[in-house]
Amino acid sequence: MASAKRREEKIKQELRALVQREENRVCMDCPTKSPQYAVLNFNTFVCSECSAYHRNFQHRVKGISMSQFTDEEVAALKNGGNGKAARVWRALWRPQAYPMPKEGDEKAIIQFIKMTYVEKKWYSEDAAAEVETHQPHGGFAPPPAH
């Protein structure tokens, strides 16, 4: 029992360290600082608001401090993160053409998430392949269609 508690605490420390990485200090999908949720489909870190929007799209979301993570999920998040995800899912995105939504702009954020992950408007297969070759647990290929 004590070893399970130690393992769980170790995982929580690893997750807190991941969120403190420069690339993960801001929500992947809006300008909110200090994201507290992980979107496991894309190995990204998002704020509370965006986590709810992702759930509406049936994406798998877990709270950093309130959920249990498997070793595999932590490994995927370590190999992922907002920087790598942006290079794949937003490879073709130009902020001048479609600006990052403002914090709290629900409609714009939902649309931005939809365009990014559902419609794959800015997704690059080349970037995904490049990330996958360098990251065995990258998880940047699009999830299977339902």
N, C-alpha and C positions, 0 to 999 in steps of 0.2 A: 504494500500500500504506500509506504514512504517513497519507494522508487518511482511509482507512478506519479506521485505529487511532484517529485523533483523533475521528472521528465516534462510534466505539464508546465512547471515554472520555467524550465529551460526554453520550451517552445514560446511561451509568452515573452520572455526576454528577447529571443531571436526576432519575433514579430515587432516588438517595440523598436528594436535596432533597425529593422527594415523600413519602418515608417519614418525613421529619423534620417534616412539617406536623403541627400539633396533632391533627387528626382522624385521622391515620394512625399515630400513635405506639403505639397499642394494637391488637392483632389484632381484626379485625372480628367474630370469632365466639367469642372467649374473652378473659379479662383479661390474657393474656400481652403483655408490653411488647416493643417493638422488632421488629415483624414483618419478615421477610426474604423473603417470597414475595408474588407478585401473582396474583390469580385473575382471569384475563382475561375470563371470561364476565360478571363483575360489576364489574370495575375496582376491586377491593378489595385490601387488604393484610392478610395473615394470617401467623401463626406457622408454624413447621415442622410441629407436630402437625396443625394445622388444614389445612395444605396437603395432607397425606396423605389426610385425610378427604375433602377436595374432589376429589382425584384419584379416590378410590373412587366418587364420584358422576359421574365422567367430565367434570369441569370442567377447563378448561385452566389449568394453574398453571406459573409460571416463577419461578425463584429470582432475586432482585434482583441478586446479585453473581455468579452463575454461569451466567446465560443471556444470550443475545443477544435484544434487543428491536428490533422494527421502529419506525420513526418513528410509524406509525399506532397501534401499541400504547402507545407513550409518550404520544401525544396523548390517547388514550382514558383512560389513567390520570390524566393531568393534569386532564381534564374530569370525572373520576369521583372516586374516593377513598371512604374509609369513611363520611364524614359524609353525602355525597349518597346513597350506596348505602343507608345506614340509613334515610334519609328515604323511600326507595322500598320497599325490601324489608322494612323493619320499621316501616313507617308506622303500623300498627295494633297493634304489640307494646306490651304493658304489663309492665314488669319485675315488678310486684307479682303479676301473674297467672302469669307464667312467667319466673322469674329467669334472668339470664345464667349459663351454666354456670361452675363453678369451674375454674380452670386445672388441667389434668391429668385431669379427669373425662371420660374417653373416651366412655362411653355417652351422657352428657348432651350433650356437644359434638356428637357425630354426630347425635343426635336434633334438636338446635337447628339445625344446618346443614340437615338434611333438611326440617324444618318451615319454615325461612326460604326456601330456594331451590328445593326440589323440590315441596313441597306448597303453597308460596306463601301460607302461613297469615296472614302479616301484610303482604302485598304490596298496594300501592295503585296502581291504574292512573292515577288522577288525579295522584298525586305523580310517577309516571313521566313522564306527559305534560308536566307542569310543568317537570321537570328537562330533558327532551328539548328543549323549546322554548327553554330558556336555554342548553343545552349541545349543540352540534351533534354532538359525538362522545361523548355521555354513555353510551350503551350500557346503559341501564337497563331497556329493554323485556325481558321474559323471553325466554330463548333458545327457539328453536323446539323443539317436542316431538318426541321421536324415534319 
